[in-house]
Amino acid sequence: MNTISFNIEQVRARIQAACQAAGRAPAEVTLLAVSKTFGPEAVRAAAACGQRAFGENYLQEAVEKMAQLAEDADAPTLEWHCIGPIQSNKTRLVAEHFDWAHTVDRLKTAQRLSQQRPTHLAPLNVCIQVNIDGGANKAGVMPEETLALAREIAPLPGLVLRGLMTIPEPAADFESQRAVHLRARALFNQLRAQGLAVDTLSMGMTSDLEAAIAAGSTMVRVGTAIFGGRPMKTTA
Ligand SMILES: *Cc1c(COP(=O)(O)O)cnc(C)c1O
């Protein structure tokens, strides 16, 4: 068994244990394999163990990887999630190549994605990124502005608003991780209570996926625990 398939089994076991501890069904939590900085061979190895959803941060790198993988003779259909920052001049790449965008935090980005979504593709699934712990320099809409933004995005024809996404500051212990994730969950519940048909709470990474699942995450985004450590990268 290669390293990646071993790691995926480990991560699946972590998800299963966390679901069990939380009294949730493992099928409620989707594993998104974050393949940024790793080449097509890493994606192939993960796909060979049944992994289908992949997250990418750097758009040019991602699009090149998709093109390389598309040349494989018996390539399975993969689902691509943009989880990196989306600058205005990059919306077209996201609209044309991805199935999901997790990092929408302003109406203008959503409008461009909707307009640029090719009509032969299904609408783009989007999550609103929420700055859940209020960090000054962080991406994401502030929690108190999330409902208003969700109401503006939901009707856009080229998009389907699926839910919320967060990247909290790293916290060392389970309880503080869970406390922040519970704030995202409360916001998510509030959207649903207001009639928005959202079903996705994208939160939890290698170091906090158990706490995220305990708080109600439906999609964990895991890179390091599957593919190993990444070289530092500072540009998008
Ligand atoms: C890189 C990244 C991840 C994966 O992080 P790991 O700690 O390697 O699991 C998840 N979400 C986002 C937005 C990322 O940029």
The ligand as an ORCA input file, in Angstrom:
! r2SCAN-3c Opt
* xyz 0 1
  C      -4.187     24.197      2.723
  C      -5.587     24.296      3.160
  C      -6.238     23.236      3.805
  C      -5.537     21.950      4.207
  O      -4.773     22.186      5.343
  P      -4.008     20.988      6.115
  O      -3.687     21.576      7.425
  O      -2.809     20.681      5.294
  O      -4.932     19.845      6.202
  C      -7.580     23.378      4.107
  N      -8.259     24.505      3.808
  C      -7.666     25.544      3.192
  C      -8.458     26.746      2.883
  C      -6.320     25.479      2.867
  O      -5.747     26.543      2.292
*
